[in-house]
Amino acid sequence: MWYTVAKADRKAETELVYLFVIEPGLFFTFDSEAEELDRCKEWGLLSDKASKTKTFYYKGHGLNEACRIVGFVDKMTAVIEFGNKQKHCIHPSYLKEMQASNYGQRYAAKTESGEEAGLTPEAIEEAPPALEPAAEEPALQEPKEQAPAAGAPAKKGKTKKIELPEEKVKMVATVKEFTTVPNHFSDNDDEVIIYEAVSIVDTETELGAAWSSHSATLKKLELAVGDTIAFEAKVIAKKLTKHPVPYKINNPAKIRKEDS
């Protein structure tokens, strides 16, 4: 699924363009090679002992083309770049499966055995990626106005909307809970940390509860419930699956434990 475009110039120049690509809108590039390594290890694309990244291969749509991971949209959507500079959204588990030498044979066998249409990894890949929401308050259903019962205390006004910063900021948070959430594209659940008393230091903005993935970087700190940490990160409005936690902390860096 590609075609060739001829550009009008003094010399005809041809450029290969892939029609299947899902171009990312807003996505995040890696701040450093260390962050890229941590993210790839978290996705299972590199071993825990890897000290540098490697070349990956895209084997969908009849291709077997080298590509590189240039960023991510969210925890479940990687952004890869082909040699022609086109960028494409893909689930990390699908990209991981493509690295197997017998990838094409295995999926051909599944198709012949009657695999249900629409549930193939390619179909998953073609689904629109779950883009990170803009910095807005999560869509919470507000209760309808009701007349207060006799003797009931006066109803509080609406909670003021919190304007989240678009860049990385200094934050502090206290570990409340370690838990897991389902990952329908993997055999293992995703490990996450739920925090309380989360605040943005510079603006003294209290966020309350937030969550982050329990990444390899955080695991090195051997955190425990009740530990308070200071760090730099980007925070977005994104609920945690099956938990009433409205904000997500993305890629915390420069992390240090605070004295108890």
Rosetta silent file (secondary structure, phi, psi, omega in degrees, C-alpha in Angstrom):
SEQUENCE: MWYTVAKADRKAETELVYLFVIEPGLFFTFDSEAEELDRCKEWGLLSDKASKTKTFYYKGHGLNEACRIVGFVDKMTAVIEFGNKQKHCIHPSYLKEMQASNYGQRYAAKTESGEEAGLTPEAIEEAPPALEPAAEEPALQEPKEQAPAAGAPAKKGKTKKIELPEEKVKMVATVKEFTTVPNHFSDNDDEVIIYEAVSIVDTETELGAAWSSHSATLKKLELAVGDTIAFEAKVIAKKLTKHPVPYKINNPAKIRKEDS
SCORE:     score description
SCORE:     0.000 S_00000001
   1 L     0.000   72.997  176.651    0.000    0.000    0.000 S_00000001
   2 E  -149.651  166.037  175.865    2.278    2.683   -1.259 S_00000001
   3 E  -147.197  168.914 -178.596    2.731    4.792   -4.345 S_00000001
   4 E  -110.632  131.451  179.941    5.393    6.940   -5.980 S_00000001
   5 E  -109.165  129.071  176.811    5.041   10.706   -6.296 S_00000001
   6 E   -95.606  124.673  178.915    7.029   12.599   -8.919 S_00000001
   7 E   -94.193  133.137  178.690    7.994   16.122   -7.828 S_00000001
   8 L   -75.265  118.659  179.055    8.248   18.774  -10.534 S_00000001
   9 L  -158.408 -178.236  178.886   11.760   20.199  -10.416 S_00000001
  10 L   -60.400  -37.140  174.488   14.724   20.634  -12.686 S_00000001
  11 L  -119.373  131.533 -179.592   15.432   16.989  -12.063 S_00000001
  12 L   -63.750  126.510 -179.262   12.551   14.593  -11.484 S_00000001
  13 E  -118.135  132.747 -179.128   12.744   13.385   -7.922 S_00000001
  14 E  -109.267  148.117 -176.858   10.761   10.379   -6.682 S_00000001
  15 E  -140.818  128.943 -179.801    9.660    9.755   -3.168 S_00000001
  16 E   -82.791  126.461 -178.714    8.097    6.612   -1.707 S_00000001
  17 E  -123.664  126.774  179.643    4.967    7.369    0.312 S_00000001
  18 E   -91.585  125.905 -177.476    3.159    4.756    2.406 S_00000001
  19 L   -80.794  -19.373 -174.572   -0.610    5.082    2.397 S_00000001
  20 L   -81.253  -10.685 -170.735   -1.197    2.870    5.445 S_00000001
  21 L   -63.852  144.677  172.120    0.597    5.109    7.934 S_00000001
  22 L  -103.990   97.057 -176.952   -1.244    6.558   10.918 S_00000001
  23 L   -66.954  130.454  176.690    0.439    9.933   11.263 S_00000001
  24 L   -72.006  145.010  171.663    0.740   11.051   14.897 S_00000001
  25 L   -86.056  -99.140  173.403   -0.754   14.384   15.823 S_00000001
  26 L   -79.953  125.406  172.948    0.645   15.417   19.190 S_00000001
  27 L  -145.931  166.445 -173.354    3.426   13.088   20.296 S_00000001
  28 E  -112.025  128.660  174.990    6.395   13.200   22.625 S_00000001
  29 E   -86.803  162.914 -179.389   10.022   12.795   21.600 S_00000001
  30 L   -79.078  137.454  179.580   12.578   11.311   23.968 S_00000001
  31 L   -73.251  -25.776 -177.105   14.494   13.801   26.103 S_00000001
  32 L  -158.759  168.099  176.682   17.574   11.595   26.099 S_00000001
  33 H   -64.848  -33.072  178.794   18.947    8.233   25.001 S_00000001
  34 H   -63.304  -40.604  178.538   18.468    7.026   28.587 S_00000001
  35 H   -66.368  -39.975  177.826   14.746    7.814   28.408 S_00000001
  36 H   -62.020  -42.908  178.889   14.495    6.006   25.056 S_00000001
  37 H   -62.539  -45.474  179.736   16.209    2.939   26.554 S_00000001
  38 H   -60.374  -43.054 -178.571   13.890    2.936   29.587 S_00000001
  39 H   -65.679  -43.404 -179.804   10.804    3.229   27.396 S_00000001
  40 H   -65.793  -35.796  176.715   11.934    0.409   25.049 S_00000001
  41 H   -67.365  -39.890  178.719   12.722   -1.824   28.043 S_00000001
  42 H   -62.645  -36.624  178.756    9.308   -1.056   29.510 S_00000001
  43 H   -79.362  -10.842 -178.297    7.702   -2.092   26.219 S_00000001
  44 L    83.655   13.531  179.979    9.784   -5.290   26.102 S_00000001
  45 L   -83.935  -19.457  176.509   11.581   -4.224   22.911 S_00000001
  46 L  -132.645  152.784  178.003   14.990   -4.338   24.627 S_00000001
  47 L   -74.501  160.644 -179.329   16.347   -6.533   27.402 S_00000001
  48 L   -63.401  -22.469 -178.112   16.893   -5.083   30.878 S_00000001
  49 L   -90.508   -4.412 -177.052   20.652   -5.391   30.342 S_00000001
  50 L   -62.762  138.008  179.828   20.693   -3.429   27.049 S_00000001
  51 L  -109.555   -8.231  176.179   22.956   -0.363   27.108 S_00000001
  52 L  -152.422  161.068 -178.111   21.975    1.055   23.721 S_00000001
  53 L   -78.386  178.881 -178.545   19.079    0.858   21.294 S_00000001
  54 L  -141.291  174.060  176.681   19.015   -1.160   18.076 S_00000001
  55 L   -80.576  131.992  176.749   17.515   -1.108   14.595 S_00000001
  56 E  -106.891  160.405 -177.795   13.917   -2.349   14.450 S_00000001
  57 E  -125.327  132.937  175.904   12.091   -3.719   11.403 S_00000001
  58 E   -95.154  121.882 -174.549    8.545   -3.046   10.253 S_00000001
  59 L  -120.138   19.426  176.194    7.093   -6.166    8.601 S_00000001
  60 L   -87.482  162.852  175.299    3.468   -5.214    8.033 S_00000001
  61 L    56.400   34.866  177.012    1.793   -4.621    4.646 S_00000001
  62 L    76.287    8.589 -178.653    4.320   -6.798    2.832 S_00000001
  63 L   -97.495  162.855  167.111    7.287   -4.719    3.976 S_00000001
  64 L  -146.483   73.898 -169.645   10.482   -5.602    5.777 S_00000001
  65 E  -117.347  137.228  176.642   11.902   -2.133    6.311 S_00000001
  66 E   -64.846  142.348  177.881   14.251   -0.775    8.945 S_00000001
  67 E  -146.897  168.245  176.612   12.701    1.904   11.131 S_00000001
  68 E  -132.553  150.045  179.528   13.543    3.735   14.329 S_00000001
  69 E   -85.288  120.863 -175.535   11.457    4.671   17.343 S_00000001
  70 E  -109.488   -6.035  179.793   11.324    8.472   17.581 S_00000001
  71 E   167.369 -159.422 -177.364    8.788    8.946   20.384 S_00000001
  72 E  -154.841  152.927  173.695    5.394    7.987   21.722 S_00000001
  73 E   -90.612  -46.862  174.850    1.807    9.212   21.889 S_00000001
  74 E  -154.067 -170.712 -174.684    1.019    7.408   25.126 S_00000001
  75 L   -59.649  -27.649 -174.434    2.022    4.275   27.033 S_00000001
  76 L  -109.857   11.490 -178.188    0.417    2.014   24.422 S_00000001
  77 E  -137.772  106.628  175.876    1.326    3.886   21.232 S_00000001
  78 E   -88.232  156.481  175.853    4.880    4.128   19.911 S_00000001
  79 E  -117.600  119.776  178.505    5.860    6.417   17.015 S_00000001
  80 E  -110.678  159.718 -179.903    8.272    4.981   14.441 S_00000001
  81 E  -127.874  130.394  177.911    9.917    6.699   11.476 S_00000001
  82 L   -85.991  175.977 -179.588   10.673    5.094    8.107 S_00000001
  83 L   -63.123  -24.858  179.589   13.550    5.942    5.807 S_00000001
  84 L   -88.387   10.521  176.688   11.348    8.394    3.877 S_00000001
  85 L    76.825    2.033  173.898   10.763   10.351    7.154 S_00000001
  86 L   -71.180  140.752  179.270    7.093    9.318    7.383 S_00000001
  87 E  -107.349  147.478 -172.746    6.022    8.677   10.967 S_00000001
  88 E  -141.904  134.643  176.876    3.608    5.924   11.963 S_00000001
  89 E   -85.218  134.937 -177.622    1.736    5.034   15.189 S_00000001
  90 E  -151.428  146.456  176.377    2.022    1.401   16.259 S_00000001
  91 L   -73.808  132.532 -177.284    1.376   -0.670   19.377 S_00000001
  92 H   -56.588  -36.254 -179.748    4.732   -1.681   20.945 S_00000001
  93 H   -64.667  -34.929  178.486    3.639   -5.335   21.354 S_00000001
  94 H   -69.420  -42.672  177.684    2.917   -5.529   17.619 S_00000001
  95 H   -62.905  -37.824  179.137    6.302   -4.009   16.770 S_00000001
  96 H   -62.247  -43.347  179.625    7.923   -6.516   19.142 S_00000001
  97 H   -63.873  -32.191 -179.541    6.273   -9.437   17.332 S_00000001
  98 H   -64.867  -20.054 -176.618    7.546   -8.104   14.004 S_00000001
  99 L   -77.324  -12.460  178.556   11.135   -8.608   15.158 S_00000001
 100 L   -69.980  139.200 -177.189   10.718  -12.415   15.087 S_00000001
 101 L   -64.904  -28.642 -178.504   12.369  -14.022   12.051 S_00000001
 102 L  -102.067   24.400 -176.051    9.287  -16.177   11.390 S_00000001
 103 H   -54.492  -52.262 -177.177    6.792  -13.339   11.887 S_00000001
 104 H   -61.412  -38.858 -179.311    5.214  -13.530    8.406 S_00000001
 105 H   -67.024  -40.764 -177.459    4.888  -17.321    8.544 S_00000001
 106 H   -64.386  -41.593 -178.099    3.202  -17.319   11.951 S_00000001
 107 H   -77.807  -26.449  172.855    0.497  -14.843   10.942 S_00000001
 108 H   -66.070  -39.367  179.184   -0.080  -16.545    7.614 S_00000001
 109 H   -65.424  -39.851  178.400   -0.694  -19.770    9.567 S_00000001
 110 H   -62.702  -40.738 -179.746   -3.146  -18.021   11.888 S_00000001
 111 H   -64.326  -43.113 -179.730   -5.099  -16.670    8.943 S_00000001
 112 H   -66.381  -28.136 -178.436   -5.305  -20.107    7.306 S_00000001
 113 L   -83.297    3.156  174.665   -6.524  -21.656   10.566 S_00000001
 114 L    92.874   31.711  176.930   -9.530  -19.326   10.555 S_00000001
 115 L   -57.912  136.798 -174.689   -8.460  -16.471   12.794 S_00000001
 116 L   -62.518  131.798 -179.089  -11.414  -14.194   13.326 S_00000001
 117 L   -61.965  141.202  176.074  -11.446  -11.209   10.967 S_00000001
 118 L    92.098   -9.207 -177.895  -10.753   -7.876   12.554 S_00000001
 119 L  -110.394    8.860  178.816   -8.707   -9.237   15.472 S_00000001
 120 L   -72.968  156.665  177.172   -5.338   -9.525   13.743 S_00000001
 121 H   -57.114  -33.184  178.148   -2.461   -7.334   14.969 S_00000001
 122 H   -64.414  -37.860  178.814   -2.639   -5.389   11.699 S_00000001
 123 H   -65.689  -38.455  176.756   -6.279   -4.593   12.410 S_00000001
 124 H   -62.476  -42.763 -178.812   -5.290   -3.425   15.881 S_00000001
 125 H   -61.899  -37.791 -175.574   -2.541   -1.290   14.372 S_00000001
 126 H   -74.090  -15.847  179.163   -4.947    0.337   11.918 S_00000001
 127 L   -64.684  145.176 -179.568   -7.297    1.433   14.711 S_00000001
 128 L   -58.063  133.662 -178.957   -6.955    5.166   15.502 S_00000001
 129 L   -68.704  152.066  179.193   -4.370    5.622   18.274 S_00000001
 130 L   -82.717   93.011 -176.196   -5.462    6.815   21.689 S_00000001
 131 L   -70.551  146.498  176.821   -3.977   10.296   21.582 S_00000001
 132 L   -64.948  134.010  178.769   -3.066   12.024   24.815 S_00000001
 133 L   -68.763  155.707  175.348   -5.759   14.569   25.648 S_00000001
 134 L   -66.306  168.019 -176.595   -4.923   18.229   25.693 S_00000001
 135 L   -70.274   81.302 -179.371   -4.338   19.813   29.073 S_00000001
 136 L  -132.498  158.973  176.644   -7.962   19.905   30.105 S_00000001
 137 L   -64.769  137.811  178.701   -9.944   18.829   33.111 S_00000001
 138 L   -61.020  148.423 -176.290  -11.144   15.211   32.779 S_00000001
 139 L   -76.230   93.360  178.168  -14.761   14.861   31.710 S_00000001
 140 L  -101.010  137.283  178.557  -16.491   14.107   34.993 S_00000001
 141 L   -74.867  121.428  179.129  -20.276   13.836   35.134 S_00000001
 142 L   -90.750  139.077  179.740  -21.599   16.476   37.483 S_00000001
 143 L   -65.989  150.184  178.435  -24.739   15.633   39.498 S_00000001
 144 L   -68.810  150.248  179.594  -27.915   17.457   38.642 S_00000001
 145 L   -65.839  131.735  177.179  -28.896   20.338   40.859 S_00000001
 146 L  -131.046  149.277  178.617  -31.260   19.259   43.630 S_00000001
 147 L   -68.208  131.335 -179.977  -32.973   21.257   46.322 S_00000001
 148 L   -65.219  143.228  178.371  -31.117   20.778   49.639 S_00000001
 149 L   -69.355  157.390 -178.900  -32.947   18.835   52.294 S_00000001
 150 L   -60.676  130.062  178.623  -34.141   20.713   55.348 S_00000001
 151 L    82.793   -3.451 -178.856  -31.280   21.237   57.773 S_00000001
 152 L   -76.236  148.116  179.284  -28.670   20.051   55.260 S_00000001
 153 L   -65.946  155.242 -178.718  -25.416   22.052   55.056 S_00000001
 154 L   -62.676  142.216 -178.156  -25.029   24.524   52.201 S_00000001
 155 L   -75.015  136.229  178.749  -23.724   23.002   48.967 S_00000001
 156 L   -71.286  153.481  178.042  -20.166   23.859   48.023 S_00000001
 157 L   -71.608  173.127 -179.360  -19.487   25.706   44.786 S_00000001
 158 L   -65.122  144.288  177.648  -17.975   24.028   41.733 S_00000001
 159 L   -67.102  134.227 -178.755  -14.355   22.955   41.952 S_00000001
 160 L   -67.114  135.598  179.432  -12.095   25.403   40.169 S_00000001
 161 L   -67.236  134.105  179.538  -10.648   24.039   36.933 S_00000001
 162 L   -93.388  125.609  176.677   -6.926   23.326   37.140 S_00000001
 163 L   -88.295  112.628 -178.870   -4.836   24.577   34.227 S_00000001
 164 L   -84.188  139.219  178.726   -2.119   22.017   33.619 S_00000001
 165 L   -70.538  151.303 -179.323    1.235   23.244   32.252 S_00000001
 166 L   -87.088  -17.754 -177.938    2.275   22.036   28.794 S_00000001
 167 L  -106.401  174.298  175.829    5.961   21.662   29.666 S_00000001
 168 L   -66.104  143.180 -179.771    7.837   19.633   32.259 S_00000001
 169 E  -136.890  162.261  175.341    7.582   21.039   35.783 S_00000001
 170 E   -80.014  133.835 -175.752    9.017   20.320   39.224 S_00000001
 171 E  -138.191  161.207  169.520    6.653   18.205   41.313 S_00000001
 172 E  -131.432  149.434 -179.082    6.392   16.363   44.626 S_00000001
 173 E  -157.906  154.382  178.384    4.223   13.338   45.369 S_00000001
 174 E  -114.834  132.578 -179.045    3.748   10.660   48.016 S_00000001
 175 E   -68.687  122.437  179.122    3.418    6.982   47.110 S_00000001
 176 E  -101.874  -38.927 -172.170   -0.058    5.769   48.083 S_00000001
 177 E  -161.711  145.464  169.199   -0.351    2.389   46.364 S_00000001
 178 E  -105.961  131.468 -178.994    1.282   -0.045   43.950 S_00000001
 179 E  -150.803 -176.859  176.553   -1.182   -1.773   41.642 S_00000001
 180 E  -131.769  155.267  174.721   -1.717   -3.175   38.151 S_00000001
 181 E  -129.497  150.379 -177.027   -4.145   -2.439   35.338 S_00000001
 182 L   -63.560  142.621  171.734   -5.157   -4.753   32.465 S_00000001
 183 L  -124.267  105.079 -173.500   -3.235   -4.595   29.181 S_00000001
 184 L   -71.622   -8.391 -179.459   -5.337   -6.275   26.500 S_00000001
 185 L  -104.447    7.375 -177.702   -2.382   -6.402   24.106 S_00000001
 186 L  -140.703  156.909  176.661   -0.040   -8.248   26.467 S_00000001
 187 L   -73.985  -19.237 -177.536   -0.055  -11.387   28.590 S_00000001
 188 L  -110.687  146.376  174.369    0.982   -9.294   31.595 S_00000001
 189 L   -72.819  157.848  177.979   -0.833   -6.472   33.367 S_00000001
 190 E   -84.929  132.331  177.585    0.817   -3.022   33.458 S_00000001
 191 E   -85.097  132.783 -179.440    2.422   -2.060   36.770 S_00000001
 192 E  -136.258  162.265  174.632    1.530    1.432   37.995 S_00000001
 193 E  -118.223  133.098  174.277    2.034    3.653   41.036 S_00000001
 194 E  -104.001  130.967 -178.212   -0.775    5.745   42.528 S_00000001
 195 E  -113.006  156.854  171.261    0.324    8.915   44.345 S_00000001
 196 E  -126.856  170.109 -179.023   -1.378   11.262   46.807 S_00000001
 197 E    51.514   43.482 -179.707   -0.575   14.814   47.909 S_00000001
 198 E   -84.109  132.871  179.124    0.677   15.561   44.389 S_00000001
 199 E  -147.338  154.053  174.439    1.596   19.190   43.735 S_00000001
 200 E   -92.930  121.284 -169.149    3.418   21.398   41.223 S_00000001
 201 L   -64.966  -53.258 -171.287    6.193   23.139   43.136 S_00000001
 202 L   -61.674  -39.336 -177.849    6.681   26.420   41.262 S_00000001
 203 L   -99.061   -0.365 -178.232    2.989   27.366   41.132 S_00000001
 204 L    52.972   40.439  179.507    2.052   25.634   44.408 S_00000001
 205 E   -90.206  122.015  178.843   -0.770   23.894   42.543 S_00000001
 206 E   -88.559  120.509  178.711   -2.346   21.014   44.474 S_00000001
 207 E   -98.562  -22.839 -178.503   -3.413   18.153   42.170 S_00000001
 208 E    85.218 -107.062 -177.146   -4.309   15.606   44.822 S_00000001
 209 E  -101.582  145.525  175.855   -4.104   12.134   43.254 S_00000001
 210 E  -155.009  172.167 -179.275   -2.118   11.106   40.173 S_00000001
 211 E  -143.605  163.245  174.418   -0.507    7.985   38.710 S_00000001
 212 E  -150.785  163.794  173.965    2.433    6.870   36.615 S_00000001
 213 E   -70.903  148.880  177.943    3.770    3.659   35.142 S_00000001
 214 L   -88.120   79.070 -172.264    6.106    1.746   37.467 S_00000001
 215 L   -75.125  170.261  178.230    9.031    2.085   35.082 S_00000001
 216 H   -60.338  -36.227  179.263   12.483    0.541   35.354 S_00000001
 217 H   -62.408  -44.769 -179.914   13.833    3.921   36.501 S_00000001
 218 H   -69.136  -34.874 -179.868   11.360    4.088   39.397 S_00000001
 219 H   -63.083  -30.554  179.377   11.966    0.462   40.357 S_00000001
 220 L   -63.210  -24.373 -179.053   15.641    1.266   40.931 S_00000001
 221 L   -79.825  -12.583 -179.493   14.585    3.582   43.782 S_00000001
 222 L    51.617   54.575 -177.644   12.880    0.670   45.614 S_00000001
 223 L   -69.293  153.625  176.297    9.996    2.909   46.644 S_00000001
 224 L  -131.215  159.904  177.296    7.590    1.982   49.434 S_00000001
 225 L   -57.658  131.609 -178.843    4.134    3.210   50.394 S_00000001
 226 L    99.735  -14.645  177.580    4.509    6.522   52.215 S_00000001
 227 L   -69.268  138.410  174.843    7.720    7.584   50.432 S_00000001
 228 E  -107.431  132.211 -179.136    7.721   11.164   49.157 S_00000001
 229 E  -124.404  150.042  172.462    9.633   11.920   45.970 S_00000001
 230 E  -114.267  144.161 -174.769   10.581   15.103   44.115 S_00000001
 231 E  -165.518  174.970  172.332   11.036   15.020   40.342 S_00000001
 232 E  -116.578  134.831 -177.402   10.518   16.785   37.010 S_00000001
 233 E  -164.672  168.758  171.670    7.773   15.546   34.685 S_00000001
 234 E  -100.323  136.096  179.350    4.899   16.444   32.406 S_00000001
 235 E  -117.072  135.934 -178.824    1.434   15.943   33.890 S_00000001
 236 E  -129.888  163.461  176.598   -1.680   15.398   31.785 S_00000001
 237 E   -85.899   99.538  178.939   -5.380   14.812   32.384 S_00000001
 238 L  -151.098  118.055 -177.332   -5.757   11.063   31.900 S_00000001
 239 L   -70.937  149.635  173.673   -7.713    8.739   34.179 S_00000001
 240 L   -86.305  133.305 -178.500   -6.265    5.480   35.442 S_00000001
 241 L   -53.548  126.702  175.142   -8.277    2.432   34.341 S_00000001
 242 L    63.039   19.084  177.711  -10.739    1.313   37.033 S_00000001
 243 L  -138.008  141.493 -179.697   -9.382    3.842   39.544 S_00000001
 244 L   -81.563   59.263 -179.473  -10.652    7.375   40.411 S_00000001
 245 L  -120.013  113.445 -168.445   -7.307    9.007   39.664 S_00000001
 246 L   -85.705  -17.151 -173.306   -7.613   11.891   37.133 S_00000001
 247 E  -120.087  145.653  176.882   -3.992   12.838   36.319 S_00000001
 248 E  -116.012  137.202  175.958   -1.073   10.958   34.797 S_00000001
 249 E   -98.010  120.375 -177.117    2.612   11.742   35.399 S_00000001
 250 E  -101.122  126.734  171.095    4.662   11.124   32.233 S_00000001
 251 E    48.237   60.959  176.594    8.361   10.137   32.298 S_00000001
 252 E   -60.601  139.383 -179.719    9.481   11.501   35.676 S_00000001
 253 E  -135.126  167.832 -178.595   13.179   12.450   35.661 S_00000001
 254 E    51.323   47.407 -174.116   15.741   13.787   38.146 S_00000001
 255 E   -83.065  137.782  173.929   13.935   11.782   40.828 S_00000001
 256 E  -144.926  146.018  175.948   15.035   11.917   44.457 S_00000001
 257 E   -78.369  139.551  176.075   13.536   10.681   47.698 S_00000001
 258 L   -89.403  148.820  177.285   12.625   13.351   50.209 S_00000001
 259 L   -64.245  139.921 -179.703   13.627   12.956   53.861 S_00000001
 260 L   -70.821    0.000    0.000   10.826   11.586   56.007 S_00000001
